[in-house]
């Protein structure tokens, strides 16, 4: 690893993990970990394999040892200076073996996903008691306790439990698909988040983290103060959509009531897309327009509108971790400086991909926000 950076791998079952054997560390070429706010986070481990010439009937020692067998739990922890950063607690799902006639030229790529994949392996059909959505999510996250995962569940707006006379809530599919459907309806995210020590992590269900203390600023174009090797920006004026619809109250049977999305409280940018790209602001019909609860319809229309704004402005780039001095955390806020007013200021970190090899630790990042312009002319952490 680069000066100040170290890597540790632990493997095992749901409850206990141990350091990987030396033969795996000796064969290690590269580790890549992607942490994302949408879908599953994942990892890839590339190893160089060798065996004596003519030993075609003998298995590679890395494979015969069973430490990296499919289905095992693996924990990837990187240390910068004297501070450990857990990057991944996942399950090995895939092997890709590329044999070579060169005795030392074969490679094995071990891939997998974070531990929430265990919620996506069994389809069920369950009828639940009348309970609010956040309680359903907590119930479905319970199996992850064996992996040290702590649920962090924020109730969605208007999360009212159904009446006992209503059709009871059901789960028809995997727990993960059911959780993602609830999150989508409320414009929430569901994502695995690494903890602060190995073996601890979080399953976050709630709004995107557009507020909070920003991380150390990403700096570009400021000479010796630069900590970003490359960065680029994209602005898309076609994403923003106002949402409208007509909903009939199910209980009272009153005439159809018009429903419109509520304005977006722009947290990060000075000029939201709804204003900055006004000539291209579109109209979109409320999805699943039907009889139902008026308050719930407003929530759904607003969630649909806010979702359309995501990525109206985006950025991508790469940094050297040792020069940056920290691990850039996905699903949090970071500030960008040195790129001008339009693209400077606060951004939401959508995803980070760590690439670790001997002498190198880089982080490729994707940022997003819903408009342009820096709210302040300074950054909090340089």
C-alpha positions in Angstrom: 0.0 0.0 0.0 1.0 3.7 -0.3 2.7 5.4 2.6 0.2 5.6 5.4 -2.3 3.1 3.9 -2.8 -0.5 4.8 -5.4 -3.1 3.8 -6.9 -6.0 5.9 -9.2 -8.8 4.7 -11.3 -11.0 7.0 -13.4 -13.9 5.9 -15.8 -16.3 7.6 -19.5 -16.8 8.4 -22.3 -14.5 9.6 -21.0 -14.2 13.2 -17.2 -14.7 13.2 -14.5 -13.7 10.7 -10.7 -14.2 10.7 -7.8 -12.8 8.7 -7.3 -14.3 5.3 -4.4 -16.8 4.9 -1.0 -15.4 3.8 -1.3 -17.2 0.5 -4.2 -14.9 -0.4 -2.3 -11.7 0.6 0.7 -12.8 -1.4 -1.5 -13.3 -4.5 -3.4 -10.0 -4.0 -3.2 -7.6 -7.0 -6.0 -5.1 -6.6 -9.1 -4.5 -4.5 -12.0 -2.4 -5.7 -15.0 -1.4 -3.5 -18.0 0.6 -4.8 -20.3 2.3 -2.2 -23.5 3.6 -3.8 -26.8 5.2 -2.6 -28.8 3.2 -5.2 -29.0 -0.5 -5.4 -26.3 -2.7 -3.8 -22.7 -1.8 -3.1 -20.1 -4.3 -4.2 -16.5 -5.3 -4.4 -13.9 -7.0 -6.7 -10.7 -8.7 -5.5 -8.1 -9.6 -8.2 -5.5 -12.2 -7.4 -2.5 -13.6 -9.4 -2.5 -17.4 -9.3 0.4 -19.7 -9.8 1.1 -23.4 -9.7 3.9 -25.7 -11.0 4.2 -26.2 -14.8 2.4 -29.5 -15.7 0.1 -29.4 -12.6 -3.0 -29.1 -14.6 -4.8 -31.6 -12.5 -4.0 -29.7 -9.3 -6.2 -26.9 -8.0 -4.8 -23.5 -7.4 -3.9 -23.1 -3.7 -6.1 -20.0 -3.3 -9.1 -22.0 -4.5 -8.4 -25.2 -2.6 -8.1 -23.3 0.7 -11.8 -22.4 0.6 -11.3 -19.0 2.3 -12.7 -17.2 -0.7 -15.4 -19.7 -1.6 -18.7 -18.4 -2.9 -21.1 -17.7 0.0 -18.5 -16.6 2.5 -18.7 -13.3 4.3 -15.8 -11.0 3.7 -14.8 -7.7 5.4 -12.5 -5.2 3.7 -10.9 -2.6 6.0 -8.4 0.1 4.9 -6.3 2.1 7.4 -5.1 5.6 6.6 -2.4 6.7 9.1 -3.6 5.2 12.3 -7.4 5.4 11.5 -9.2 2.3 10.2 -11.9 2.7 7.6 -14.3 -0.3 7.1 -15.1 -0.2 3.4 -17.1 -3.4 2.9 -18.9 -6.1 4.7 -20.2 -8.4 2.0 -20.9 -11.8 0.6 -18.8 -13.5 -2.1 -21.1 -14.2 -5.0 -19.0 -14.8 -8.1 -15.6 -16.2 -9.2 -14.0 -15.5 -12.6 -11.0 -17.7 -13.3 -8.7 -16.9 -16.2 -6.1 -19.7 -16.5 -2.9 -19.1 -18.4 -0.1 -21.3 -19.9 2.3 -19.1 -18.1 2.7 -20.7 -14.6 2.3 -17.3 -12.9 -0.1 -15.7 -15.4 -3.5 -17.0 -14.2 -5.9 -14.6 -12.4 -8.9 -15.0 -10.2 -11.4 -12.2 -9.7 -13.6 -12.6 -6.7 -16.8 -10.4 -6.7 -19.6 -9.8 -4.3 -22.2 -7.5 -2.8 -22.9 -6.0 0.6 -24.7 -8.1 3.2 -28.1 -6.8 2.2 -28.0 -9.3 -0.7 -29.1 -11.8 2.0 -32.5 -10.1 1.8 -32.8 -10.8 -1.9 -32.4 -14.5 -2.0 -35.8 -15.8 -1.0 -39.2 -14.8 -2.4 -42.1 -14.9 0.1 -45.8 -14.2 0.1 -46.8 -12.8 3.5 -49.8 -10.9 4.9 -48.8 -8.4 7.6 -50.9 -6.9 10.3 -51.9 -3.3 9.9 -48.7 -1.4 10.6 -47.0 1.7 9.3 -44.4 1.4 6.5 -41.4 2.1 8.8 -42.4 -0.8 11.0 -42.6 -3.1 8.0 -39.1 -2.0 7.0 -37.7 -2.7 10.5 -39.4 -6.1 10.4 -37.8 -7.0 7.1 -34.4 -5.8 8.2 -34.3 -8.1 11.3 -32.5 -11.0 9.6 -29.4 -8.7 9.1 -28.8 -8.6 12.9 -26.6 -11.7 12.6 -24.2 -9.7 10.4 -24.0 -6.8 12.9 -26.2 -4.5 10.8 -28.1 -1.8 12.7 -31.3 -0.5 11.0 -31.5 3.3 10.7 -35.1 3.8 9.6 -36.7 7.3 9.2 -40.5 7.2 8.9 -41.7 8.6 5.5 -44.1 11.6 5.5 -47.8 10.7 6.1 -46.7 7.2 7.2 -50.2 6.3 8.5 -51.0 2.6 9.3 -53.8 1.2 7.2 -57.2 0.8 8.8 -58.2 -2.7 9.9 -61.0 -2.5 7.4 -58.5 -1.9 4.5 -56.7 -4.6 2.6 -53.8 -5.7 4.8 -50.3 -4.9 3.6 -48.5 -7.8 1.9 -45.1 -8.8 0.8 -45.0 -10.6 -2.5 -41.3 -11.1 -3.5 -38.1 -10.7 -1.6 -37.7 -8.5 1.4 -35.2 -6.3 -0.5 -37.6 -5.6 -3.4 -40.4 -4.8 -0.9 -38.1 -2.3 1.0 -37.0 -0.7 -2.3 -40.6 -0.3 -3.4 -41.5 1.5 -0.2 -38.5 3.7 -0.5 -39.3 4.6 -4.2 -42.8 5.6 -3.3 -41.6 8.1 -0.7 -38.5 9.3 -2.7 -36.4 7.7 -0.1 -33.2 5.7 -0.5 -32.3 2.4 1.0 -28.6 1.6 1.2 -26.0 -0.3 3.2 -23.5 2.0 5.0 -20.2 0.9 6.5 -19.8 1.5 10.3 -16.9 2.9 12.3 -15.4 -0.5 13.3 -15.1 -3.8 11.5 -18.2 -5.9 11.9 -20.5 -2.9 12.4 -22.6 -1.4 9.7 -25.9 0.3 9.0 -29.0 -0.3 6.8 -30.2 3.2 6.1 -33.8 3.9 5.0 -34.6 7.6 4.7 -34.1 10.7 2.7 -30.8 11.5 0.9 -28.2 13.1 3.2 -28.4 16.6 1.7 -27.8 18.3 5.1 -25.1 17.9 7.7 -21.5 18.9 8.2 -19.6 18.6 4.9 -16.5 16.5 4.4 -13.1 17.9 3.5 -13.4 20.0 0.4 -12.4 18.6 -3.0 -10.0 21.1 -4.6 -9.0 21.5 -8.2 -7.3 24.3 -10.1 -5.6 25.8 -7.1 -2.0 24.6 -7.6 -0.3 23.1 -4.7 -3.6 22.9 -2.7 -5.2 20.5 -5.3 -6.3 17.1 -3.9 -8.3 16.0 -7.0 -6.5 14.7 -10.1 -9.5 15.1 -12.4 -13.1 16.3 -12.3 -15.8 17.0 -14.8 -19.4 18.4 -14.7 -22.7 17.8 -16.5 -25.8 20.0 -16.3 -29.1 18.6 -17.7 -32.0 21.0 -18.2 -34.5 18.3 -19.2 -34.8 16.4 -15.9 -36.9 18.7 -13.8 -40.6 17.9 -13.9 -43.6 19.4 -12.0 -46.1 16.7 -11.2 -49.9 17.0 -11.4 -52.9 14.7 -11.1 -56.5 14.2 -9.9 -57.4 12.0 -7.0 -60.7 11.0 -5.6 -61.0 10.5 -1.9 -61.7 6.8 -1.3 -63.7 7.1 1.9 -65.9 10.1 1.3 -66.3 9.7 -2.5 -65.9 13.4 -3.0 -65.3 14.8 -6.5 -61.8 14.4 -7.9 -59.4 16.9 -6.3 -56.4 18.3 -8.2 -53.0 17.4 -6.8 -49.7 19.2 -7.5 -46.2 18.5 -6.3 -44.8 20.8 -3.5 -41.8 22.9 -4.2 -38.3 21.4 -3.7 -36.4 22.9 -0.7 -33.1 23.3 -2.5 -30.4 22.4 0.1 -27.1 22.5 -1.7 -27.3 24.9 -4.7 -28.0 28.6 -5.1 -30.3 28.2 -8.1 -32.4 25.0 -8.4 -33.1 23.5 -11.8 -36.8 24.5 -11.6 -35.6 28.1 -11.8 -32.3 27.9 -13.6 -33.6 25.8 -16.4 -37.1 27.3 -16.4 -37.8 27.2 -20.2 -37.3 23.4 -20.1 -39.3 22.7 -17.0 -41.6 19.9 -17.8 -45.0 18.6 -16.6 -45.5 15.0 -15.6 -48.7 13.1 -14.7 -49.0 11.6 -11.2 -48.1 7.9 -11.5 -50.9 5.5 -10.6 -53.5 8.2 -10.6 -56.5 6.6 -8.9 -58.9 6.9 -6.0 -57.1 7.1 -2.7 -55.9 9.3 0.2 -55.4 12.9 -0.7 -52.5 13.5 1.7 -50.8 10.4 0.4 -51.3 11.6 -3.2 -49.6 14.9 -2.3 -46.7 13.0 -0.8 -46.4 10.8 -3.9 -46.6 13.7 -6.3 -43.9 15.6 -4.4 -41.7 12.5 -4.2 -42.1 12.1 -8.0 -41.1 15.8 -8.5 -38.1 15.6 -6.2 -36.9 12.4 -7.8 -37.0 14.1 -11.3 -34.6 16.7 -10.0 -31.9 14.2 -8.9 -28.9 14.5 -11.2 -29.9 17.8 -12.8 -26.3 18.6 -12.1 -23.7 15.9 -11.7 -20.0 15.6 -11.4 -17.4 12.8 -11.6 -13.7 12.6 -10.8 -10.9 10.9 -9.0 -8.6 11.7 -6.1 -5.5 10.2 -4.5 -6.5 9.2 -1.0 -3.2 9.9 0.7 -3.1 13.4 -0.7 -6.7 14.0 0.2 -6.0 12.8 3.7 -9.4 11.1 4.3 -11.9 8.6 3.0 -14.6 10.3 1.0 -17.9 8.9 2.2 -20.8 8.2 -0.1 -24.3 9.4 0.9 -22.9 12.5 2.5 -22.2 16.1 1.5 -18.8 17.4 0.3 -17.8 20.9 -0.9 -16.0 21.6 -4.2 -13.7 24.6 -4.7 -11.5 26.0 -7.5 -14.0 25.3 -10.3 -15.9 28.6 -10.3 -19.2 29.7 -8.9 -21.5 27.7 -11.1 -20.1 24.4 -10.1 -18.5 25.1 -6.8 -20.1 24.8 -3.4 -21.9 21.8 -1.8 -22.6 18.5 -3.5 -24.1 15.2 -2.5 -21.7 12.2 -2.9 -23.7 9.6 -4.8 -21.1 6.9 -5.0 -17.4 6.3 -4.4 -15.2 3.6 -5.8 -12.1 2.7 -3.9 -9.2 1.1 -5.9 -6.4 -0.3 -3.7 -3.2 -1.8 -4.9 0.4 -1.9 -3.7 1.6 1.7 -3.7 -1.8 3.2 -4.8 -5.2 4.0 -3.2 -7.5 6.1 -5.4 -11.2 7.1 -5.0 -13.4 7.7 -8.1 -16.5 9.7 -7.1 -19.8 10.7 -8.5 -21.6 13.8 -7.2 -25.0 15.2 -7.8 -27.3 18.1 -6.8 -30.5 19.7 -8.2 -29.1 22.9 -9.7 -26.2 25.2 -10.0 -24.3 27.8 -8.0 -22.5 27.9 -4.7 -24.5 29.3 -1.7 -21.3 30.5 0.1 -18.0 31.9 -1.1 -16.0 29.8 1.3 -15.8 26.1 2.4 -16.1 24.7 5.9 -13.2 22.2 5.7 -10.3 22.8 3.4 
